[in-house]
């Protein structure tokens, strides 16, 4: 399903998407096209992209082609999904220590739609962090490893 969504294949393309997406949630899926979990997530993203077209712009980013952003967002597990609104990084409290990205795939299309709606409404009110509407048992659990550089 990754062929149904636009791809950003360089740092410059990602920068341009962040700067030029206005009044919509920018969804960046970091991963690899051949990864099975990425394909599952891409299926959900592609099936919801038309429903969310007024609220969100969805792009796929290959972690191997954008190492600057892979390092910047500390993407150690793929897929990881990062959200922006009007050039501002949007954070979501999933009940885990990391609010900067969603790690793994969404369980259902409705989970993703609900999350985009909450991010959009919060961003329109000027919030930079919102509470996740997803049921905690539907959020994948990962042991995030932080290392000092």
C-alpha positions in Angstrom: 0.0 0.0 0.0 3.0 2.3 0.3 2.7 3.1 -3.4 -0.6 4.9 -2.8 0.9 7.6 -0.6 3.5 10.3 -1.6 7.1 9.7 -0.5 9.7 12.2 0.7 13.1 10.9 -0.2 15.5 13.7 1.0 16.0 16.0 3.9 15.1 18.9 1.6 11.8 17.3 0.6 10.9 16.7 4.3 11.9 20.3 5.2 9.7 21.6 2.3 6.7 19.5 3.5 7.1 20.8 7.1 7.3 24.5 5.9 4.6 24.4 3.3 1.8 22.3 4.9 -0.5 25.0 6.3 -3.7 24.5 8.4 -3.4 20.7 8.3 -1.7 18.0 10.4 1.4 16.8 8.6 1.8 13.1 9.2 5.3 11.7 8.5 5.6 7.9 8.6 9.3 7.0 9.1 10.1 3.4 8.1 11.0 1.1 5.2 8.6 0.1 2.3 9.5 -3.6 2.7 9.0 -3.9 6.4 5.8 -5.9 7.2 4.7 -3.6 10.1 5.3 -0.5 7.9 3.1 -2.1 5.2 0.3 -2.7 7.8 0.6 0.9 8.9 0.7 2.2 5.3 -2.5 0.3 4.6 -4.3 2.1 7.4 -2.8 5.5 6.3 -3.8 5.0 2.6 -7.3 3.9 3.5 -7.9 7.0 5.7 -6.0 9.6 3.6 -9.1 10.6 1.5 -11.3 10.8 4.6 -8.7 13.0 6.4 -7.7 15.1 3.3 -9.2 18.3 4.8 -7.4 17.8 8.1 -4.1 16.0 7.3 -1.4 15.5 4.7 0.3 12.1 4.9 3.8 11.3 3.6 6.1 8.3 3.8 9.7 8.9 4.7 12.4 6.2 4.2 14.7 6.1 7.3 17.7 5.2 5.2 17.3 8.2 2.9 16.9 10.8 5.7 19.4 9.9 8.4 19.3 13.5 9.7 15.7 13.2 10.7 16.1 9.6 11.8 18.7 10.8 14.3 16.9 14.0 15.2 13.6 12.2 16.2 15.6 9.3 17.7 13.9 6.7 15.5 15.2 3.4 16.7 12.0 1.4 16.1 10.2 1.4 12.8 7.6 2.4 11.8 7.5 5.7 13.8 5.0 8.4 13.0 5.7 12.1 13.7 3.1 14.9 13.5 3.4 18.6 12.7 1.0 21.5 12.4 2.0 24.8 10.6 5.7 23.8 10.9 5.4 23.1 14.7 6.2 19.6 16.0 3.0 18.3 17.7 3.5 16.0 20.7 1.0 13.5 21.9 0.7 12.0 25.4 0.3 8.2 24.8 0.9 7.3 28.4 4.5 6.5 27.6 7.7 8.4 28.3 8.0 9.4 24.6 5.6 12.1 23.4 7.4 13.0 20.2 6.3 10.1 18.0 3.9 7.1 17.7 5.9 3.9 17.5 4.4 0.9 15.7 1.2 0.5 13.7 -2.3 1.6 14.7 -4.6 -1.3 15.5 -7.6 0.2 13.6 -8.3 2.9 11.1 -10.5 4.5 13.7 -7.7 4.9 16.1 -5.7 6.8 13.5 -8.7 9.0 12.5 -9.4 9.8 16.2 -5.8 10.7 16.8 -5.6 13.1 13.8 -8.9 14.8 14.9 -7.6 15.4 18.4 -4.2 16.7 17.1 -6.0 19.0 14.6 -8.5 20.4 17.2 -5.7 20.9 19.8 -3.4 22.6 17.2 -6.2 24.9 16.1 -6.5 26.0 19.8 -2.7 26.6 20.0 -1.8 23.5 21.9 1.6 21.9 21.3 0.8 18.6 23.2 -2.5 16.7 23.3 -3.8 13.7 25.1 -4.1 10.5 23.0 -7.7 9.4 22.4 -6.5 5.8 21.6 -7.3 3.1 24.2 -4.1 2.3 26.0 -4.3 -1.4 25.3 -4.3 -0.5 21.5 -0.9 1.3 21.9 2.1 -0.9 21.2 4.5 -1.1 24.1 8.2 -0.7 23.5 11.1 -0.3 25.9 12.6 2.9 24.6 16.3 3.1 25.1 17.8 6.6 25.6 21.6 7.0 25.3 23.8 10.0 26.0 25.8 11.1 23.1 
